[in-house]
Amino acid sequence: MSVPEVYAFDPSSRRDSDFVAGGLQHLVVGNRGRLLDVRRTPITVVDVAAVRGQFTVRIDAFEDMGTCWELALDEVTRFQFARGSVVADAVVTAALEQARDAFDRVLTIEVDPGARRESLDRVDHYRALVRVWLAERAAAMSVDVGALVERRAGDPILYELLEEFLDERGLGELEAVFSTTFVSNPRSGEVVKGHAIVLAELGLCPYHGKIPRDPELLSGAWSRSRRSEHLLWRMAFTQELLSRAGLTDLVLFRGAASDSEIRPAATRASFVSATLSRSVAEAHFAGGPTTHVAVLWRQRVPLQRALMTFLETRAMNNQYQEAEAVLVGDPSNNVF
């Protein structure tokens, strides 16, 4: 069985000179543009909501085609728009500027060592319960991690086990929405932001980012208590599964390419995405025709930082084959 190319691309993509840098004035429903990634992913603006400080784009090509991303207004600079696009008038643009500035405030939550010890103790306790659960439900199960990494494809049996486990604890919906959002774009909406805030309150990684745009972010089905349970049970399940597969750590890769410069990795990221596949990292490292500099990293990371991996996560195997692992952030680690 051959492994498909890591990412789709359009070899006939138009030149950057056919576009202009994105600004708030370009946030008009129907305007078409491109994300400033290596592939120049095409998008269409489908909604603008000043009251929530956000706009929504539809992805018009590649793996996420048809998906809509809700983004903060200040992210418009990550796009370019076709020359001749409709522009908002001065009054509308001024209102968007005011909305952007209203949400341009930073929230910082530092780690409480006591909360961290308590959370890690809970993960250890949950791992023991996961161990018993797996022994009862999948006693004969074996996981060939190397073969799955080579194919860049998870195991459907593991997807079903994880989903059954979380459904039993009333966390299935949180898992589905969180994992799907993270895979497509962690900055779409504020699902991941809410988890990052709770992660900091659990003492597992500091939060340093924008304030929430949604006043109901941490209430109802997405309350602090439910988010914390999802995070801790998810860590426990993933770590116990990896341990059962014979791993004591993860050998992970990251690749990056830039048209200008490579900035130091954000050391305060709440969640860190990496890959178990060198070929995936090399696809990022390869860059595109305008790449100026590229970097490839490899590192061993302890299992205790693992939150989820492609092995057991259905959403990580739907449109992408990145052999991805998501780690809890570590401010002392400059890359991973």
TITORDO-344510 format. One record per residue (C-alpha): residue number from 0; residue in three letters; x, y negated, z negated. Coordinates in steps of 0.2 Angstrom, whole numbers. Layout:
N
+-----+------+-------+-------+-------+
:  nr : rest :    px :    py :    pz :
+-----+------+-------+-------+-------+
: NUM :  ala :     X :     Y :     Z :
...
+-----+------+-------+-------+-------+
END
This chain:
336
+-----+------+-------+-------+-------+
:  nr : rest :    px :    py :    pz :
+-----+------+-------+-------+-------+
:   0 :  met :     0 :     0 :     0 :
:   1 :  ser :     8 :   -17 :     5 :
:   2 :  val :     7 :   -31 :    -6 :
:   3 :  pro :    -1 :   -47 :     2 :
:   4 :  glu :     8 :   -64 :     2 :
:   5 :  val :     7 :   -73 :   -14 :
:   6 :  tyr :    -2 :   -88 :    -8 :
:   7 :  ala :   -12 :   -93 :     8 :
:   8 :  phe :    -6 :  -109 :    17 :
:   9 :  asp :   -11 :  -119 :    33 :
:  10 :  pro :     4 :  -120 :    45 :
:  11 :  ser :    -5 :  -133 :    55 :
:  12 :  ser :    -8 :  -145 :    40 :
:  13 :  arg :    -8 :  -163 :    45 :
:  14 :  arg :     6 :  -175 :    41 :
:  15 :  asp :     6 :  -186 :    25 :
:  16 :  ser :     7 :  -201 :    36 :
:  17 :  asp :   -11 :  -197 :    41 :
:  18 :  phe :   -16 :  -201 :    23 :
:  19 :  val :   -15 :  -214 :    10 :
:  20 :  ala :   -11 :  -212 :    -9 :
:  21 :  gly :   -27 :  -209 :   -19 :
:  22 :  gly :   -34 :  -223 :   -30 :
:  23 :  leu :   -50 :  -226 :   -40 :
:  24 :  gln :   -57 :  -235 :   -25 :
:  25 :  his :   -57 :  -218 :   -15 :
:  26 :  leu :   -69 :  -210 :   -27 :
:  27 :  val :   -84 :  -210 :   -16 :
:  28 :  val :   -95 :  -195 :   -14 :
:  29 :  gly :   -91 :  -187 :     3 :
:  30 :  asn :   -73 :  -194 :     5 :
:  31 :  arg :   -61 :  -180 :    10 :
:  32 :  gly :   -43 :  -179 :     5 :
:  33 :  arg :   -29 :  -167 :    -1 :
:  34 :  leu :   -21 :  -162 :   -17 :
:  35 :  leu :    -2 :  -167 :   -18 :
:  36 :  asp :     3 :  -149 :   -20 :
:  37 :  val :    15 :  -140 :    -8 :
:  38 :  arg :     1 :  -133 :     2 :
:  39 :  arg :    -9 :  -150 :     3 :
:  40 :  thr :   -25 :  -141 :    -3 :
:  41 :  pro :   -40 :  -150 :     6 :
:  42 :  ile :   -54 :  -157 :    -5 :
:  43 :  thr :   -70 :  -167 :    -4 :
:  44 :  val :   -76 :  -178 :   -18 :
:  45 :  val :   -94 :  -172 :   -23 :
:  46 :  asp :   -97 :  -182 :   -39 :
:  47 :  val :   -91 :  -197 :   -49 :
:  48 :  ala :   -97 :  -199 :   -67 :
:  49 :  ala :   -89 :  -215 :   -75 :
:  50 :  val :   -99 :  -212 :   -91 :
:  51 :  arg :   -88 :  -197 :   -94 :
:  52 :  gly :   -73 :  -204 :   -86 :
:  53 :  gln :   -72 :  -190 :   -73 :
:  54 :  phe :   -74 :  -186 :   -55 :
:  55 :  thr :   -77 :  -169 :   -46 :
:  56 :  val :   -69 :  -162 :   -31 :
:  57 :  arg :   -74 :  -146 :   -21 :
:  58 :  ile :   -59 :  -136 :   -15 :
:  59 :  asp :   -61 :  -134 :     4 :
:  60 :  ala :   -48 :  -120 :     8 :
:  61 :  phe :   -37 :  -106 :     1 :
:  62 :  glu :   -40 :   -95 :   -13 :
:  63 :  asp :   -51 :  -107 :   -23 :
:  64 :  met :   -62 :  -112 :    -8 :
:  65 :  gly :   -79 :  -118 :   -14 :
:  66 :  thr :   -74 :  -120 :   -32 :
:  67 :  cys :   -77 :  -137 :   -40 :
:  68 :  trp :   -65 :  -146 :   -52 :
:  69 :  glu :   -70 :  -159 :   -64 :
:  70 :  leu :   -55 :  -170 :   -67 :
:  71 :  ala :   -51 :  -186 :   -77 :
:  72 :  leu :   -52 :  -202 :   -68 :
:  73 :  asp :   -33 :  -205 :   -70 :
:  74 :  glu :   -30 :  -189 :   -60 :
:  75 :  val :   -35 :  -197 :   -44 :
:  76 :  thr :   -16 :  -201 :   -41 :
:  77 :  arg :   -13 :  -183 :   -38 :
:  78 :  phe :   -23 :  -184 :   -22 :
:  79 :  gln :   -21 :  -192 :    -5 :
:  80 :  phe :   -36 :  -197 :     6 :
:  81 :  ala :   -38 :  -198 :    25 :
:  82 :  arg :   -35 :  -215 :    32 :
:  83 :  gly :   -51 :  -224 :    36 :
:  84 :  ser :   -60 :  -216 :    21 :
:  85 :  val :   -74 :  -226 :    13 :
:  86 :  val :   -69 :  -236 :    -2 :
:  87 :  ala :   -79 :  -242 :   -17 :
:  88 :  asp :   -83 :  -261 :   -19 :
:  89 :  ala :   -74 :  -271 :   -32 :
:  90 :  val :   -88 :  -270 :   -44 :
:  91 :  val :   -89 :  -251 :   -44 :
:  92 :  thr :   -70 :  -249 :   -44 :
:  93 :  ala :   -69 :  -261 :   -59 :
:  94 :  ala :   -81 :  -250 :   -68 :
:  95 :  leu :   -71 :  -235 :   -65 :
:  96 :  glu :   -55 :  -244 :   -71 :
:  97 :  gln :   -64 :  -248 :   -87 :
:  98 :  ala :   -70 :  -230 :   -89 :
:  99 :  arg :   -53 :  -223 :   -86 :
: 100 :  asp :   -45 :  -235 :   -99 :
: 101 :  ala :   -58 :  -230 :  -112 :
: 102 :  phe :   -53 :  -212 :  -111 :
: 103 :  asp :   -34 :  -216 :  -109 :
: 104 :  arg :   -31 :  -213 :  -128 :
: 105 :  val :   -19 :  -199 :  -135 :
: 106 :  leu :   -24 :  -187 :  -149 :
: 107 :  thr :   -10 :  -179 :  -159 :
: 108 :  ile :   -13 :  -164 :  -170 :
: 109 :  glu :     3 :  -157 :  -179 :
: 110 :  val :     5 :  -140 :  -185 :
: 111 :  asp :     1 :  -136 :  -203 :
: 112 :  pro :    13 :  -122 :  -209 :
: 113 :  gly :     0 :  -115 :  -221 :
: 114 :  ala :   -13 :  -114 :  -207 :
: 115 :  arg :     0 :  -106 :  -196 :
: 116 :  arg :     4 :   -92 :  -209 :
: 117 :  glu :   -15 :   -89 :  -212 :
: 118 :  ser :   -18 :   -88 :  -193 :
: 119 :  leu :    -4 :   -76 :  -189 :
: 120 :  asp :    -9 :   -65 :  -204 :
: 121 :  arg :   -27 :   -64 :  -196 :
: 122 :  val :   -19 :   -59 :  -179 :
: 123 :  asp :    -9 :   -45 :  -188 :
: 124 :  his :   -25 :   -40 :  -197 :
: 125 :  tyr :   -35 :   -40 :  -180 :
: 126 :  arg :   -22 :   -31 :  -172 :
: 127 :  ala :   -24 :   -16 :  -184 :
: 128 :  leu :   -42 :   -16 :  -180 :
: 129 :  val :   -39 :   -17 :  -161 :
: 130 :  arg :   -27 :    -2 :  -163 :
: 131 :  val :   -41 :     8 :  -171 :
: 132 :  trp :   -53 :     3 :  -158 :
: 133 :  leu :   -42 :     8 :  -144 :
: 134 :  ala :   -38 :    24 :  -152 :
: 135 :  glu :   -57 :    28 :  -152 :
: 136 :  arg :   -61 :    22 :  -135 :
: 137 :  ala :   -46 :    25 :  -125 :
: 138 :  ala :   -35 :    38 :  -134 :
: 139 :  ala :   -28 :    45 :  -118 :
: 140 :  met :   -25 :    29 :  -109 :
: 141 :  ser :    -8 :    25 :  -102 :
: 142 :  val :    -3 :     9 :   -94 :
: 143 :  asp :    11 :     8 :   -81 :
: 144 :  val :    16 :   -10 :   -83 :
: 145 :  gly :    30 :    -9 :   -70 :
: 146 :  ala :    19 :    -2 :   -56 :
: 147 :  leu :     5 :   -15 :   -60 :
: 148 :  val :    18 :   -29 :   -59 :
: 149 :  glu :    25 :   -22 :   -43 :
: 150 :  arg :     7 :   -22 :   -35 :
: 151 :  arg :     3 :   -38 :   -44 :
: 152 :  ala :   -14 :   -31 :   -48 :
: 153 :  gly :   -22 :   -27 :   -65 :
: 154 :  asp :   -31 :   -12 :   -71 :
: 155 :  pro :   -50 :   -12 :   -69 :
: 156 :  ile :   -51 :     0 :   -84 :
: 157 :  leu :   -42 :   -12 :   -95 :
: 158 :  tyr :   -54 :   -26 :   -89 :
: 159 :  glu :   -69 :   -16 :   -94 :
: 160 :  leu :   -61 :   -12 :  -111 :
: 161 :  leu :   -57 :   -30 :  -115 :
: 162 :  glu :   -74 :   -36 :  -110 :
: 163 :  glu :   -83 :   -22 :  -120 :
: 164 :  phe :   -72 :   -27 :  -135 :
: 165 :  leu :   -76 :   -45 :  -134 :
: 166 :  asp :   -94 :   -43 :  -130 :
: 167 :  glu :   -96 :   -33 :  -146 :
: 168 :  arg :   -90 :   -48 :  -155 :
: 169 :  gly :  -101 :   -60 :  -146 :
: 170 :  leu :   -86 :   -68 :  -137 :
: 171 :  gly :   -89 :   -62 :  -119 :
: 172 :  glu :   -95 :   -78 :  -112 :
: 173 :  leu :   -81 :   -88 :  -120 :
: 174 :  glu :   -69 :   -76 :  -112 :
: 175 :  ala :   -77 :   -77 :   -95 :
: 176 :  val :   -77 :   -96 :   -94 :
: 177 :  phe :   -60 :   -99 :  -102 :
: 178 :  ser :   -51 :   -86 :   -91 :
: 179 :  thr :   -60 :   -92 :   -75 :
: 180 :  thr :   -56 :  -110 :   -78 :
: 181 :  phe :   -38 :  -107 :   -83 :
: 182 :  val :   -34 :   -97 :   -68 :
: 183 :  ser :   -42 :  -110 :   -56 :
: 184 :  asn :   -37 :  -126 :   -64 :
: 185 :  pro :   -34 :  -128 :   -83 :
: 186 :  arg :   -37 :  -147 :   -82 :
: 187 :  ser :   -54 :  -144 :   -74 :
: 188 :  gly :   -67 :  -149 :   -86 :
: 189 :  glu :   -62 :  -148 :  -105 :
: 190 :  val :   -64 :  -130 :  -109 :
: 191 :  val :   -46 :  -127 :  -110 :
: 192 :  lys :   -43 :  -144 :  -119 :
: 193 :  gly :   -56 :  -138 :  -133 :
: 194 :  his :   -46 :  -122 :  -135 :
: 195 :  ala :   -30 :  -132 :  -136 :
: 196 :  ile :   -37 :  -143 :  -150 :
: 197 :  val :   -42 :  -128 :  -160 :
: 198 :  leu :   -26 :  -119 :  -157 :
: 199 :  ala :   -17 :  -134 :  -166 :
: 200 :  glu :   -30 :  -134 :  -180 :
: 201 :  leu :   -25 :  -115 :  -182 :
: 202 :  gly :    -7 :  -121 :  -184 :
: 203 :  leu :    -1 :  -111 :  -169 :
: 204 :  cys :     4 :  -125 :  -158 :
: 205 :  pro :     3 :  -144 :  -159 :
: 206 :  tyr :    -9 :  -154 :  -148 :
: 207 :  his :    -3 :  -169 :  -139 :
: 208 :  gly :   -15 :  -175 :  -126 :
: 209 :  lys :   -30 :  -185 :  -121 :
: 210 :  ile :   -45 :  -187 :  -132 :
: 211 :  pro :   -60 :  -177 :  -127 :
: 212 :  arg :   -72 :  -184 :  -114 :
: 213 :  asp :   -86 :  -173 :  -119 :
: 214 :  pro :   -94 :  -177 :  -137 :
: 215 :  glu :  -101 :  -159 :  -138 :
: 216 :  leu :   -84 :  -151 :  -134 :
: 217 :  leu :   -83 :  -142 :  -151 :
: 218 :  ser :  -101 :  -138 :  -155 :
: 219 :  gly :  -114 :  -125 :  -151 :
: 220 :  ala :  -108 :  -110 :  -142 :
: 221 :  trp :   -91 :  -118 :  -141 :
: 222 :  ser :   -89 :  -123 :  -159 :
: 223 :  arg :   -72 :  -123 :  -168 :
: 224 :  ser :   -76 :  -107 :  -177 :
: 225 :  arg :   -81 :   -98 :  -161 :
: 226 :  arg :   -66 :  -104 :  -151 :
: 227 :  ser :   -54 :   -99 :  -165 :
: 228 :  glu :   -61 :   -82 :  -166 :
: 229 :  his :   -59 :   -80 :  -147 :
: 230 :  leu :   -41 :   -86 :  -148 :
: 231 :  leu :   -36 :   -74 :  -162 :
: 232 :  trp :   -45 :   -59 :  -156 :
: 233 :  arg :   -39 :   -62 :  -139 :
: 234 :  met :   -21 :   -63 :  -145 :
: 235 :  ala :   -23 :   -47 :  -155 :
: 236 :  phe :   -30 :   -37 :  -141 :
: 237 :  thr :   -17 :   -42 :  -128 :
: 238 :  gln :    -3 :   -40 :  -140 :
: 239 :  glu :    -9 :   -23 :  -146 :
: 240 :  leu :   -12 :   -17 :  -128 :
: 241 :  leu :     6 :   -23 :  -123 :
: 242 :  ser :    13 :   -14 :  -138 :
: 243 :  arg :     4 :     2 :  -134 :
: 244 :  ala :    12 :     1 :  -117 :
: 245 :  gly :    29 :     2 :  -125 :
: 246 :  leu :    34 :   -17 :  -124 :
: 247 :  thr :    42 :   -26 :  -137 :
: 248 :  asp :    44 :   -42 :  -127 :
: 249 :  leu :    39 :   -49 :  -110 :
: 250 :  val :    52 :   -53 :   -96 :
: 251 :  leu :    44 :   -68 :   -88 :
: 252 :  phe :    48 :   -79 :   -73 :
: 253 :  arg :    44 :   -97 :   -68 :
: 254 :  gly :    48 :  -106 :   -52 :
: 255 :  ala :    46 :  -125 :   -48 :
: 256 :  ala :    49 :  -136 :   -32 :
: 257 :  ser :    48 :  -154 :   -31 :
: 258 :  asp :    48 :  -167 :   -17 :
: 259 :  ser :    58 :  -179 :   -28 :
: 260 :  glu :    65 :  -172 :   -44 :
: 261 :  ile :    62 :  -158 :   -57 :
: 262 :  arg :    57 :  -166 :   -74 :
: 263 :  pro :    60 :  -157 :   -90 :
: 264 :  ala :    46 :  -145 :   -93 :
: 265 :  ala :    33 :  -151 :  -106 :
: 266 :  thr :    38 :  -145 :  -122 :
: 267 :  arg :    21 :  -148 :  -130 :
: 268 :  ala :    10 :  -138 :  -119 :
: 269 :  ser :    -3 :  -129 :  -129 :
: 270 :  phe :    -3 :  -114 :  -116 :
: 271 :  val :    11 :  -109 :  -105 :
: 272 :  ser :     8 :  -100 :   -88 :
: 273 :  ala :    22 :   -89 :   -82 :
: 274 :  thr :    23 :   -73 :   -71 :
: 275 :  leu :    29 :   -55 :   -74 :
: 276 :  ser :    34 :   -55 :   -55 :
: 277 :  arg :    50 :   -62 :   -49 :
: 278 :  ser :    42 :   -63 :   -31 :
: 279 :  val :    28 :   -75 :   -37 :
: 280 :  ala :    41 :   -86 :   -46 :
: 281 :  glu :    51 :   -86 :   -30 :
: 282 :  ala :    36 :   -92 :   -20 :
: 283 :  his :    35 :  -107 :   -31 :
: 284 :  phe :    54 :  -109 :   -30 :
: 285 :  ala :    53 :  -109 :   -11 :
: 286 :  gly :    43 :  -125 :   -10 :
: 287 :  gly :    38 :  -133 :     7 :
: 288 :  pro :    45 :  -143 :    21 :
: 289 :  thr :    47 :  -159 :    10 :
: 290 :  thr :    55 :  -150 :    -5 :
: 291 :  his :    70 :  -159 :   -12 :
: 292 :  val :    75 :  -148 :   -27 :
: 293 :  ala :    69 :  -131 :   -34 :
: 294 :  val :    72 :  -121 :   -50 :
: 295 :  leu :    70 :  -103 :   -55 :
: 296 :  trp :    69 :   -97 :   -73 :
: 297 :  arg :    69 :   -80 :   -82 :
: 298 :  gln :    67 :   -77 :  -100 :
: 299 :  arg :    62 :   -64 :  -113 :
: 300 :  val :    48 :   -70 :  -124 :
: 301 :  pro :    41 :   -61 :  -139 :
: 302 :  leu :    24 :   -52 :  -138 :
: 303 :  gln :    18 :   -63 :  -153 :
: 304 :  arg :    16 :   -77 :  -141 :
: 305 :  ala :     5 :   -68 :  -128 :
: 306 :  leu :   -13 :   -74 :  -126 :
: 307 :  met :   -18 :   -65 :  -110 :
: 308 :  thr :   -11 :   -56 :   -95 :
: 309 :  phe :   -16 :   -51 :   -78 :
: 310 :  leu :   -16 :   -33 :   -84 :
: 311 :  glu :   -32 :   -34 :   -94 :
: 312 :  thr :   -40 :   -50 :   -87 :
: 313 :  arg :   -52 :   -49 :   -73 :
: 314 :  ala :   -51 :   -67 :   -68 :
: 315 :  met :   -33 :   -66 :   -65 :
: 316 :  asn :   -36 :   -53 :   -51 :
: 317 :  asn :   -50 :   -61 :   -42 :
: 318 :  gln :   -43 :   -74 :   -30 :
: 319 :  tyr :   -25 :   -74 :   -35 :
: 320 :  gln :   -12 :   -60 :   -37 :
: 321 :  glu :     1 :   -69 :   -48 :
: 322 :  ala :     4 :   -56 :   -61 :
: 323 :  glu :     1 :   -70 :   -73 :
: 324 :  ala :     4 :   -71 :   -92 :
: 325 :  val :    -2 :   -85 :  -103 :
: 326 :  leu :     7 :   -89 :  -119 :
: 327 :  val :     4 :   -99 :  -134 :
: 328 :  gly :    15 :  -114 :  -132 :
: 329 :  asp :    31 :  -116 :  -142 :
: 330 :  pro :    38 :  -134 :  -144 :
: 331 :  ser :    55 :  -128 :  -146 :
: 332 :  asn :    56 :  -119 :  -129 :
: 333 :  asn :    59 :  -131 :  -115 :
: 334 :  val :    53 :  -120 :  -101 :
: 335 :  phe :    43 :  -106 :  -108 :
+-----+------+-------+-------+-------+
END
